[in-house]
Amino acid sequence: MKTFLMILILALVPALSAGAAPVNGKMSADVDPHDKESLQRGAQAFANYCMACHQAELMRYNRVARDLGLSDEDVEEFLIFMPGVQAVDVMRNAMTSEDAEDWFGVAAPDLTMTARRHGPDWVYTFLNGFYRDEGRPLGVNNTVISNVSMPHVLQELQGLPDPVREEVNGEERLVGFELNEAGMMSPAEYRRFTRDITNFMDYMAEPVKAERQRLGVYVLIFLFILLGITYLLKKEYWKDVH
Ligand code: HEC
């Protein structure tokens, strides 16, 4: 049994290390709302690579600035690429949903709450799940959203993984990926880059998460001290009864 498991694990390793998402199952983004540097990099990548099509209308630039330790001027310089938009504005783009529907068949959805709705690991796996599929209009498909209408906008960074198919029980199945066409980043760099974006999207979906976790620790400490005091009080009350 043990040897069988070892063989199974060894057989799976090459598929996972090929620089693409696993065929089934999720990758773990391991998001961290306290990692400000990751969040800052993620915010910049999001503004650069995603906001051409997507908006985050429930978020304001100056809120991002405050939470991520940036000034309004930083935000205007590094995150805002549209004329006339200021730090007080919401993260909106110039594309109307009619344009998007004309171009991609579906409107690019607002991404403010996506990490909350689907979970950060889903987003991370999606960003790592693009692969070549000549049968699709854009030449790519995705392991998370099959027949996706979003182009692989990070292709120049990741490259484009090729699907590896094998015949299993007389049926052709997708068993893994091979990165024949490499991008500007190594697979590890690309994973870090997409983790930063995911981390930022997770922050956007719940901006108070870091604060909530910090407060949670104080609440626990407080309850612990209270427990001690209550115990002493109980002893005091009962000492004459026995
Ligand atoms: C060229 C336009 C375009 C760009 C740029 C773009 N997307 Fe998309 N995205 C789309 C479209 C269109 C869809 C809808 C896909 C579908 O439903 O098949 C989509 C869907 C998504 C979804 C799925 C949302 C859901 O709730 O189903 C996520 C997540 C997403 N995009 C993230 C990103 C991120 C992160 C970036 C930046 C790295 C990005 N997108 C850049 C067009 C774009």
Boltz pocket constraint, residues with backbone or C-beta under 6 A from the ligand:
constraints:
  - pocket:
      binder: B
      contacts: [[A, 45], [A, 46], [A, 49], [A, 50], [A, 51], [A, 52], [A, 53], [A, 54], [A, 100], [A, 104], [A, 106], [A, 107], [A, 108], [A, 109], [A, 110], [A, 111], [A, 114], [A, 123], [A, 126], [A, 127], [A, 145], [A, 147], [A, 148], [A, 149], [A, 150], [A, 151], [A, 153], [A, 154], [A, 197]]
      max_distance: 6.0
